[in-house]
């Protein structure tokens, strides 16, 4: 099932970095939310995307939005990735692919000539009422965080 604009945020709970332990997405209704899916911690594109969101984190917060990054990496890998690059925002560990399935971001990709299943870089924005207000699929990293911030400010 694919989410459509206006759909409610999926009812999911995922392990979270920091002191939160786990995070229920529906508990975050009441604030704007950026949920970005990325393939893997510590890879060039994923690192750059995280750094871009981190560089604008204060601007997102000023616009009433919280940023969450999601991949299939373990919580331990997320904690290390977050610490290494100083990300202030939360990373969610989707090792069971529950969020990946709910947001329909798993795709077959070619890597070094082999077909592999992986996360298609995607971003979803939910308004304060918990409704999907915007989505990007097949994200190109350059300029993406600024584009997301522009939508957040318009909500």
C-alpha positions in Angstrom: 0.0 0.0 0.0 1.3 3.4 -0.9 0.6 6.5 1.2 -1.3 9.3 -0.4 -1.4 13.0 0.4 -3.8 13.5 3.3 -3.3 10.0 4.7 -2.6 9.7 8.5 0.8 8.9 9.8 1.3 5.1 10.1 0.8 3.6 13.5 4.4 2.4 14.1 6.8 2.1 17.0 10.5 1.9 16.2 13.8 1.8 18.3 15.2 5.4 18.5 18.6 6.9 19.1 19.3 9.0 22.2 17.4 8.6 25.4 14.0 7.9 23.8 14.3 4.1 23.7 11.6 3.8 21.1 9.3 6.2 19.3 5.6 5.9 18.4 5.0 7.9 15.3 1.4 8.7 16.2 2.6 10.1 19.5 4.2 12.9 17.5 1.0 14.3 16.0 0.8 17.9 17.0 4.1 18.9 15.4 5.2 18.9 11.8 7.3 15.9 11.0 10.0 15.1 8.4 10.7 11.4 8.0 13.5 10.6 5.6 14.5 7.1 4.5 18.0 6.5 3.5 19.8 3.3 2.4 22.7 2.9 4.8 24.7 4.7 7.6 28.2 5.9 6.8 27.9 5.9 3.0 28.6 9.1 1.1 25.1 10.0 -0.1 23.5 9.1 3.2 26.1 11.0 5.2 25.7 14.1 3.0 21.9 14.0 3.4 22.2 13.7 7.2 24.7 16.6 7.3 22.3 18.7 5.1 19.4 18.1 7.5 21.6 18.6 10.5 22.9 22.0 9.1 19.3 23.2 8.9 17.9 21.5 12.0 17.5 24.8 13.9 15.5 26.2 10.9 13.2 23.2 10.9 12.7 23.5 14.6 11.9 27.2 14.3 9.2 26.2 11.7 7.8 23.7 14.2 9.2 20.5 12.6 11.0 17.5 13.9 13.4 15.5 11.7 13.6 11.7 11.8 16.0 9.6 9.7 15.2 5.9 9.1 17.2 3.0 7.7 17.5 -0.7 8.2 20.7 -0.3 10.2 20.8 -1.4 13.8 20.4 1.0 16.7 24.1 0.6 17.6 25.1 1.6 14.0 22.7 4.6 14.2 24.1 5.7 17.5 27.7 5.6 16.1 26.7 7.3 12.8 24.8 10.1 14.8 27.7 10.6 17.1 30.4 10.6 14.4 28.6 13.4 12.5 27.0 15.2 15.4 23.4 14.8 14.2 21.0 16.3 16.8 18.0 14.7 15.3 16.7 11.1 16.0 17.5 8.1 13.9 15.1 5.2 13.9 16.2 1.6 13.4 13.9 -0.3 11.0 15.7 -3.7 11.1 12.4 -5.5 10.6 11.4 -3.3 7.7 8.0 -2.4 9.2 8.4 1.3 8.4 9.9 0.5 5.0 6.8 -1.5 4.1 4.4 1.0 5.5 6.0 3.8 3.5 6.6 1.5 0.5 10.3 2.4 0.1 11.9 -1.0 -0.6 12.9 -1.4 -4.2 15.0 -3.8 -6.3 18.2 -2.0 -7.3 21.3 -2.9 -9.2 24.5 -2.7 -7.2 27.8 -3.8 -8.8 25.9 -5.7 -11.4 23.7 -7.6 -8.9 20.1 -7.2 -8.0 19.6 -6.2 -4.4 16.7 -5.1 -2.3 17.2 -1.7 -0.7 15.7 1.5 0.4 14.9 4.0 -2.2 15.9 7.4 -0.8 12.5 9.0 0.1 11.2 11.8 2.3 7.8 12.3 3.8 6.4 15.4 5.5 3.4 15.3 7.9 1.6 18.3 9.0 0.8 19.0 12.7 -2.5 17.1 12.3 -0.5 14.0 11.4 -1.6 14.0 7.7 0.8 13.4 4.8 1.5 16.8 3.3 4.3 16.0 0.9 6.6 13.2 -0.4 9.7 12.8 -2.4 10.8 9.5 -3.9 14.1 8.8 -5.7 15.6 11.7 -3.8 18.7 13.5 -5.2 20.6 14.7 -2.1 21.8 18.1 -3.4 19.4 20.8 -2.4 16.9 18.3 -1.0 16.9 19.5 2.7 16.2 23.1 1.6 13.3 21.9 -0.6 11.8 20.1 2.4 12.3 23.1 4.6 10.4 25.2 2.1 7.4 22.9 2.3 7.5 22.8 6.1 7.5 26.6 6.2 4.4 26.7 3.9 2.3 24.4 6.2 
